[in-house]
C-alpha cells in the first residue's frame, strides 16, 4: 500500500497545481482574489465548500489518529492541505501512517523481515475496552 499512497500523493500534488498554475498565469497570484475565484457560482461553490469541510474533518481526525499512533510527521499534512489540498494531504497521511505501522510490526516481530506479511489478529471489543 505504501507505493500506492506515494503515487497518490504525487499525483494528488501535481494535478491540482497544474490547474493552480494556469489560474495564476491568467489571473495573477493575488491572494485576495483567490477566495472569490473558488466560489464563482453555486455548483463550484458547493464543491468548494464540500472540499473545505472535508479538509477540516480530515485535519481533526488525522491529528487525533496521529497522537494515538505516534505518527511524528503528522504536521506535514497541514501545509499539504493548505498549499495543495486534500488530494495531496490524505494520501500523504496514509503513507506516513502505513510506514509507521509497518515499522512497528517489524520492530515488534524482532527482526527486519519477520512478521511482515503475517496477518494481524483482529481486535475485539467486549465492553471493557479493545483487546487483542
N, C-alpha and C positions, 0 to 999 in steps of 0.2 A: 504493500500500500504506500510505502514511502516514496517510491518512484512516481506513482500516480499523483500523490499530493504535491510533489515537487513540480511535476509537469503542469498540474492545475494552477499552482502558484505562479509559475512563469507565464502561462497563457492568460491567467486572470490578472496579471500585471501589465502585460504588453497590449492586449486588445483594448482595454479602456483608454490607455494612453495614446493609442492611435487616434481615437476619437477626440480626446482632450487636445492633442497636438493640432489636429485640424481646426478645432474650435479656436484655440489660442492664436493660430496663424491668421484666421479670418477676422476674429473679434478683438484680439489683443488679450493680454494677461491681466486684466483689471479685476481684482478680487471683489470689487463692489458689484460688478455686472454679472458675475458667475451665478449667484443665487437666483437672480431673476431668470437667467437662461435655463435653470433647472426646472422651472415651472411655467413654460410658455403657454400651456393650455391644460385643460382638465385631464386628458389622457396622460400626458407626460408628467403632470403634477402628481397624479395618483401613483404612477410608477415610481417617481422620485420619493414621495412620502413613504411608500412601501419599503423601498430600499433603505432609507434613512432610519426608519423604525427598526428594521431588521438588523442594521448595524448596531444600534443601541442595545437591542436584546442580545446580540452576539457578544458585544464587549462585556456586558454584565455577566453573562453565562461563562464566557471564557476566563474572565478574571477569577470567578469563584472556582471553576474547574481547575485552573492553573494553580491556585493555592492548595486545593485539595490534593492535587497530584504532583506538587512541587515542580512545576514547569517554569524554570528560571528565566527563559527568554520571552515570556508572555508579552512583555511590553512592546515587542516588535509589531504586534498586531494593531497597536494604536496608530502609529504613523502610516502603516499599510492601509488601515481603514480610512484615515483622513486624506491621505495623498492619492490613493488609488480607489479603494472601495472594498466591498465585501467579497468580490470575486478574487481578490488577492489575499485579504486577511483571513478568510475562513480556511482555505486550503493551507495557508501558512501555519495557522494554529494547529490544524490537524496533523501537519508534518512535524511540528515541534512536539506535539503530544505523543504521536506514534513513535518518534525517535526516543523520547524519554521512556516510554513503556517497554520498547524492545530492549533498551539498555538496562532497564530494571530487571526484566526477565532474565537476561543473560547474566547479570550480576547475581541474582538470587539462585540461579541454576549452578553457580560455582565455576563457570567457565565461559569462554568466549562463544562457544558453539553449542554447548549443552543447553537444552531447554528451548531453543529456538525451533519453532515449528511444532512443539509439543502443545496439545490443546490445554487451555487454561480452564480449570474446573469452574463450573457455573456458580454464581453466588446465589445463596438462598436467603430468604427473609422469614424469620419465624416470630416476629413481633418484638424480639429483644434487640434487634439490630441486624445488620448484614453479617453473614458468616460464610466462610469458605467451605 
